[in-house]
């Protein structure tokens, strides 16, 4: 995922039912942007081949073997 801008943040919060103004969206985008920049170097290379919802099922299956 690329670094979200204020427009993307506004859309996400509106969908989540937490409407806000453009200024707040810009502040959120500026505060989480460095985290996205930090992971840009390894984006797409990490072994996340499992859906997060199925993680516990896979872990339980591995323990029971």
N, C-alpha and C positions, 0 to 999 in steps of 0.2 A: 504494500500500500504506500502511496506517495503521501507526502506531507499535506495535510488538509488545510485549506484556506478558510477564511471567514465565511464564504458562501457555503462550503461543504458542512462546516460546523453548524451554521444556521439551519440547514436542511435536516441534519441529524437530530438536533434538539427539537425542532418542530415536529418531526415524526415521533420522537419520544414523548411528546406532550409537554415539553418545557419550553414554551416560546420565550424569546428574548430579543433584544435589539441588536443592531449591527455592531455597536461598540463592544458589547459583551462577547459576541462571536469572535471579534478580532482579538480580544484579550485571551480567550481560550485557545485560539489558533497559535498565538505567540507563545503561550505557556507550554503547550504540548509539542510544538514544532521541533525543539531540540532533541526530544526522544526519538522522533521519526528520523531526524538527521543522523543520530548516533547509530541506528540500526540499518541505515541505507547500504552500508558496505557489505552486510551479510544478508540482505533481503533476498528471499528466494532460495537461499542455500541451507537454511536450517531444516533438519529432518522432522517437520511437523506433518507427518503423513496420516495422522489420525484426527478425526473430528473431536473437538473438546468434549462433546456430550458423551462420546463413547469411551473416553479415557478410563473411567472407573471400571467399565465392563472388561476392557482389555487387561487392566491391571489385575482384576479378580481372576481372570482366566489364567494368567501367567502364574499367579500364586498357587492356584489349585493343582497345577501340573506336577 
